[in-house]
Amino acid sequence: MNNQIINQYGITFSKRADKTVDVFASSDNLAIYLGRSAYDKQQIINLISYLNLAISGQYATIAYNDTLWPRDLGGQCYMGSIENATTFELYMADFYEETIETFPLTDMKEILQSLLEFIG
């Protein structure tokens, strides 16, 4: 777990008795996105592999559909998007033109790897 990055974003992970994962972060949007991500370990692994491609200079080889990583919230949907070789954006699917927050790809990779390590 990359404690420096986790601490930078104020992230903590905890497990409930029923094995669900709670995620807290200084960014509520990031916490919600990560919390919803914790339910699908394989999707986290897949996203990390695409982040690695973008980080290593192979962004152009990623298909458009593989740049979008939605997380369902019931009536709404958070979208995570690999926007370019350096940026991961979070936005609500209904408001595509309004980016909620952006994160460096390297930070998102470290955060997701830490979440993956936590959920085992």
Buried (B, 14 or more C-beta within 10 A) or exposed (E): BBEEBBEEBEBEBEEEEEEEBEBBBEBEBBBBBBBBBBEEEEBBEEBBEBBEBBBEEEBEEBEEEBBEBBBEBEEEBBBBBBBEBBBBBBBBBEEEEEBBEBBEBBBBBBBBBBBBEBBE
